[in-house]
Structures are given as C-alpha cells and as structure tokens.
Amino acid sequence: MNYAFIGLGNMAGAILRGMQTSGRFKDDKVYGFDTYPQAALDLKESMGLIPAGSAAEAAQAGEVIVLCVKPQVMGSVLQDIRESIDQSK
C-alpha cells in the first residue's frame, strides 16, 4: 500500500516511527510533503520516506492520505489536494 503524509512535523514523525517499529509496513511506500523541504529530506534519510514536490503530488501517489497539518492551514491543504483525491482514498 502507498501512504501519503502531508505535513511532516512532530505528529507525522511519531506516526511514521510507530509504523516503522511495528514492522507491519515494511513493504509499503510512504510519500510525504511539507512546506519545509528539509523535513522530507530528514525523513527520507531516517525512514525511507519518498519526498513529493507538492501536497497534490503526495496525495496522488498515496492510497491512504494522512493530513498532519495545523487546523488553520487545513482548508488550503484540502484545496491543494482536491483534484488528487477521490472516494477510493
């Protein structure tokens, strides 16, 4: 399965570490986007995350989309990804 994380701060990091240590997701791909590009690069190094160039690109790649953003930016993130999602995600 492919997972997309939009927002790669503390909450996403904790979820990703839990996924990694559980051993249940070792064959899955994890894509991620953050407005701070270094966050994706750090998680690429430590967890094998595949950096995406935009929130829409991450959402397009993922079968499951995990939104890890602050409430005040949720509306703009949803606008950014609206063309990349459908009922199957």
Contacts in CASP RR format, 6 or more apart in sequence:
PFRMAT RR
TARGET T0000
AUTHOR 0000-0000-0000
METHOD contacts of the structure
MODEL  1
MNYAFIGLGNMAGAILRGMQTSGRFKDDKVYGFDTYPQAALDLKESMGLI
PAGSAAEAAQAGEVIVLCVKPQVMGSVLQDIRESIDQSK
1 28 0 8 1.000
1 29 0 8 1.000
1 63 0 8 1.000
1 64 0 8 1.000
2 28 0 8 1.000
2 29 0 8 1.000
2 30 0 8 1.000
2 31 0 8 1.000
2 61 0 8 1.000
2 62 0 8 1.000
2 63 0 8 1.000
2 64 0 8 1.000
3 19 0 8 1.000
3 25 0 8 1.000
3 28 0 8 1.000
3 29 0 8 1.000
3 30 0 8 1.000
3 31 0 8 1.000
3 62 0 8 1.000
3 63 0 8 1.000
3 64 0 8 1.000
3 65 0 8 1.000
3 66 0 8 1.000
4 30 0 8 1.000
4 31 0 8 1.000
4 32 0 8 1.000
4 33 0 8 1.000
4 52 0 8 1.000
4 58 0 8 1.000
4 59 0 8 1.000
4 61 0 8 1.000
4 62 0 8 1.000
4 64 0 8 1.000
4 65 0 8 1.000
4 66 0 8 1.000
5 12 0 8 1.000
5 15 0 8 1.000
5 16 0 8 1.000
5 30 0 8 1.000
5 31 0 8 1.000
5 32 0 8 1.000
5 33 0 8 1.000
5 49 0 8 1.000
5 58 0 8 1.000
5 66 0 8 1.000
5 68 0 8 1.000
6 32 0 8 1.000
6 33 0 8 1.000
6 34 0 8 1.000
6 55 0 8 1.000
6 58 0 8 1.000
6 59 0 8 1.000
6 65 0 8 1.000
6 66 0 8 1.000
6 67 0 8 1.000
6 68 0 8 1.000
6 69 0 8 1.000
6 77 0 8 1.000
6 81 0 8 1.000
7 32 0 8 1.000
7 33 0 8 1.000
7 34 0 8 1.000
7 35 0 8 1.000
7 39 0 8 1.000
7 67 0 8 1.000
7 68 0 8 1.000
7 69 0 8 1.000
8 32 0 8 1.000
8 33 0 8 1.000
8 34 0 8 1.000
8 36 0 8 1.000
8 39 0 8 1.000
8 40 0 8 1.000
8 43 0 8 1.000
8 49 0 8 1.000
8 68 0 8 1.000
9 34 0 8 1.000
9 39 0 8 1.000
9 68 0 8 1.000
11 68 0 8 1.000
12 43 0 8 1.000
12 66 0 8 1.000
12 68 0 8 1.000
13 43 0 8 1.000
13 68 0 8 1.000
15 66 0 8 1.000
15 68 0 8 1.000
16 30 0 8 1.000
16 43 0 8 1.000
16 47 0 8 1.000
16 49 0 8 1.000
17 47 0 8 1.000
19 25 0 8 1.000
19 30 0 8 1.000
20 47 0 8 1.000
29 50 0 8 1.000
29 61 0 8 1.000
30 47 0 8 1.000
30 48 0 8 1.000
30 49 0 8 1.000
30 50 0 8 1.000
31 49 0 8 1.000
31 50 0 8 1.000
31 51 0 8 1.000
31 52 0 8 1.000
31 57 0 8 1.000
31 58 0 8 1.000
31 61 0 8 1.000
31 62 0 8 1.000
32 40 0 8 1.000
32 43 0 8 1.000
32 49 0 8 1.000
32 50 0 8 1.000
32 51 0 8 1.000
32 52 0 8 1.000
32 58 0 8 1.000
33 40 0 8 1.000
33 51 0 8 1.000
33 52 0 8 1.000
33 53 0 8 1.000
33 54 0 8 1.000
33 55 0 8 1.000
33 57 0 8 1.000
33 58 0 8 1.000
34 40 0 8 1.000
37 51 0 8 1.000
40 49 0 8 1.000
40 51 0 8 1.000
40 52 0 8 1.000
41 51 0 8 1.000
43 49 0 8 1.000
44 50 0 8 1.000
44 51 0 8 1.000
50 61 0 8 1.000
52 58 0 8 1.000
52 61 0 8 1.000
54 80 0 8 1.000
55 77 0 8 1.000
55 80 0 8 1.000
55 81 0 8 1.000
56 80 0 8 1.000
56 81 0 8 1.000
56 83 0 8 1.000
56 84 0 8 1.000
57 84 0 8 1.000
58 65 0 8 1.000
58 81 0 8 1.000
59 65 0 8 1.000
59 81 0 8 1.000
59 84 0 8 1.000
59 85 0 8 1.000
59 89 0 8 1.000
60 84 0 8 1.000
62 89 0 8 1.000
63 88 0 8 1.000
63 89 0 8 1.000
64 89 0 8 1.000
65 81 0 8 1.000
65 85 0 8 1.000
65 89 0 8 1.000
67 74 0 8 1.000
67 77 0 8 1.000
69 77 0 8 1.000
END
